[in-house]
Amino acid sequence: MDRQRPGSGRVQANYVTAQSTKSAPAVGRDDAEHEKDTVIDMTMTFETLIYEEDAGVATITLNRPEVYNAFNTKMRQELSSLWRYLRHHDPVRVVVLTAAGDKAFCTGIDRQEIIDGAPAPIATLESDDRIGFGTTPFHYDDPGDDLGPKACDLWKPVIAAVNGMACGGAFYMLGEVDFIVAADGATFFDPHVTYGMTTAFEAMLMLARMPLGEVMRMSLMGNFERITAGRAMEIGLVSEVVPGPELVAHTQNLARQMATAPALALQGTVRSIWAAQELSRQQALSMGSLLVAQGTDDASLAEGQATFRSGERITPASANARPATKRRQGPALPHPVAGRNAHCFTRPEHTTALIPHHRSPVWSNPAGEDLDVAWSAEVGGAV
């Protein structure tokens, strides 16, 4: 597998033949700009991402572990350009999105970029504004406008492999992947209201993944609760929970299995299901025949028939491969802030104010060094 050496910022992907080495324009804004795709040169340097490609699967790793993978302007530009590039890079059929380190998948926007108060660059055809910058509300670009694959018009399957904290602006990405596999130590929360901000875009995106009441509770409770991986699986936010060390390899294996199907069938299926999510039932069904026609061609059918005629049969994974999490029996544990069973949400200790005490080894010492780490992560990155 070709891969970028961690920490080097250089992607080793010379097997890709770029059609153009011009800088990719800002994307994800409107249909006119969507028509101006420029295929990026995959020998370029990534400062905030690691890119790997193997057996029809691309793995994108958010690579700012020192700030809990909070996204800044550079990550936004690199990630959106990469999503756009993958639309036309046919060797890749499925994408895995994960993050470096085991403490956080992403803690949202890098607020230090705004807090520092450095002047935003003058907008040109070659450069984009700093995240969250706008001289008036009418020219303000939301920081997560083009972080997700669907916002960048990518309809190849994307699986998220979530490790550690995922909060706030992480939902721009998680709200647009096709399903999520979580490490057993993963947690999900939204701290906006705790810090005096309305949560809007992130909560809206998560409504496609979680029941209304769960989105409301997560959004309104802010830093007072974190959804555990087990609870996330119970409510349908994640489809599977695996041990942390197995997370990426297991998700990549799912992607490789998926990538054995014809590309057009995969993309047509993704597009159809997302259309049904956006439309009414009758509207979606009325489009079914058109989507089947667009998502099926002679080459795809021939590929499928060749698989059938080969005589080789796939042995499906048993239901035991995805055990359901067990609900705690008996009454809920009493707590002055949260009344749910302990396996569902992690809760703050009385002495830690707004900082939740996570029940994993990383956060096992709330009175010591890890407390400062948690505070800096949530204040500096989780929006």
C-alpha positions, 0 to 999 in steps of 0.5 A: 500500500502506498501511503503518506509517512505520518508526520511528513505531510508528503503523500506518496502517491505517484501512481496517480496520473493527474490531468492538471497540476493547477490549484483546485478551486474552492468547492462545495459552494454552488452548482456553477463552481461544481462544474469547474473541477480541476483534478489535483496533482496527487504528488502534492503536499498535504499538511493536514491529511494522510492519504492511502490507496489500496485495492480500490479503497482510499483511506483519508486520515485527519492528521492534526492530533496535536490539536485533537484533529480540529480543522483549520482553513488548510484542512478544509481546503485540502479535504474539500479538494480531495473529495472533489478529486475522488469524484473522477478518480476511478481506481477508488470505489470506496473511501474510509475517513478516520483520524490520527491518534486515539484521543479524538476523531475531530473536535470541530473548528480550530478556534485558535485560528480565529482567536489569534485574530490574524487578518484574513487574506484578500480573496482571489481566484487562487485563495479562499477566505479564512474559515468563518470569515465574512465582512457582512452576514451575506458574505459569511461562509460557514466553516463546514460548508465543504468538509463533507463528501456530499457537499462536494458532490461525491457519491462513492461510499464513505465509511467513517472510522471514529476513534476518541472524541467526535464533537461539534464541527466533526458532525459536518463530516459524520453527517455526510458519511454513509455509515460509521464504525466506532472504536469502543472508546469513542464518544459523541457530544456537541458543546456549542450551547455550553459556550454560548453558541447556537448549534444549527448546522451540525444538529441539522446534519445529525438528524439524518443519523439520530432520532429527534429526541437524541439530537435535542438532548445531545445539543441542549446538554452540551458538555454535561453529557457524552454519548458512549459508543455503546449508546451510539449503536443503540440509537443507530448513530453507529452501525458497529463498535469494535476494539480501538486497535482493530478499528481502521483495519476492520473498516478498511476490510469492510470497504474492500469487500464493498469495492468488489461490487461494480462502481456504478451500482455502488454510486447509484445505490448511495445516490438513491438512498440519500435521495430518499432521505431528502424527499418524501416517500412518494417522491423518492419512489417516483424517481426509483426507475430513473435512478435504476436506469442511471445506476445500471449499465451493460458493463456493470451487469456483465461484471455481476454476471461474471461473478455469478458464473464463476461459481464462487460464493461469498460466505456472509458474516454471521449476526454474531459479528455485530453483537447488540449492546446489552442494556443495563437492567434495573433502575437508573443510577441517580445523578443530579445532572443526568438520569440515564443508565451509566452505559448510555452517557458519560457524566461529569463528576461534581468536582469537574464543573463543565468538564466530563469525566470520560471513563476511558484510561485517557481521562482516568485522572480528572484531577491531574494532567488529563483534566487540562488536556480535556479543557484545552481540547474543548475550549480550543477545538470543540465547536 
